[in-house]
Amino acid sequence: MTLQGMRILLLMFALVGFAGAGAALAMARHRWISEGEQDLGIGAIAAMFLAFGSLCTVAASSLFGIIAFGGVAVWASYILMARRLGLFTIEARPDALREPEPSRHRTR
């Protein structure tokens, strides 16, 4: 296996770790909002995934890779998981901008 192949493999493992961290953070926020209590276990899982992803990224690239690659991966997985849990919705166009449909007046 070449050095470039090893870097790609490490970044794939890092992506899994960062995605798990983002999903765990969304789950922790969901538990905080819905039940009103902190879940330290999910927070620890998020920290573990973040550490794993960070170590794989540092081995593949550098510290700037954690910010560039890990930041985007954690953010994207958090957004996808939080939307799936119902914490917010993403709409392309608000309903207020829709034009009203023309009404048909009937005369008798």
N, C-alpha and C positions, 0 to 999 in steps of 0.2 A: 504494500500500500504506500502511495506517495505521500509527501508532506501535505499537498493540497487536499488529497482525499481524507487525510486525518483531520484537517481543519474543518472540512465540510461535515464530517461525522460529529466532531465536537460541537459545532454550531447547531446541528440537528438535535443533539442531546440538550444543549442549552435552550433551544426553542421549546422543547417539552417542559423543561424546568420553569422557564419564565411564564409559559402559558398556564401551568399549574399554579404558580404564585398569583397570577392575576385572577384566576377563577376562585382561588381560596380567599382572596381579599374581597371579591364580590360576595361570596357566601357569608363571610364574616360581617359585612355591612348589612346584608339581608337579615341575618340573625339579630343584629343590633337594632334595626328598624322594626322588624316584626315582633320580636320577643322582648326587646328592651334590655338585653343582657349581653355582656361581652363573652365571646367564645374564645378562650385562650388557646385551646387545642387547634382550632383552624388557623389562628394567628401564628402558632408555632409551625404548622404545616406550610403556611405561606413563606415563612422565614427559611425553612429548610429547602423548599423549591427554589427560592431566590438565591440562596447560597450555592446550591448545586448549579444553577444556570450561570451564576457569576463565575464560579470556578472553571466551568467548561469554556466560557467566553474568554476569560483571561488566558487560558491555555491556548486557545485558538487564535486570538488576536491581541488585544491589550485592554487596558482599563477604559479606553474610549469606546471600545466595543460594548461594554456593559451599558453605557449610556445610550449609544446609538442603536444597538440591536436589542438589548434587554428592555430598555425603556419603551420602545415601540411594541414589543411582544407582550409585555405586561399590560400596557394600556389597552391594546387591542383585545386581549383575552378578558380583561376586566369588563370592557364595554360589552362584548358579546355575552358574557355570563350574566352581567347585571341586567341586560335587556331581557335575557331568557328568564330570569327570576322575577321579572316584572317591576324592577325598581324604577324604570323609566321607559319611554317609548321614543322611537325615532320616526318622525314623519317627514315626508318629502316636501309637503306643502300644507300650511295650516288651513283649516276649514274656512277661516274668515276671508281668504283671498279668492275663494270660488265665486264665480259669477252666478247670480240666481238664474234658474232656468226660466225661460219665458212661459208665462201662463197663457192658457187658452181661454178666452172669454166666450161663453156660449150665450147666444141670444135666442129667445123663443118668441 
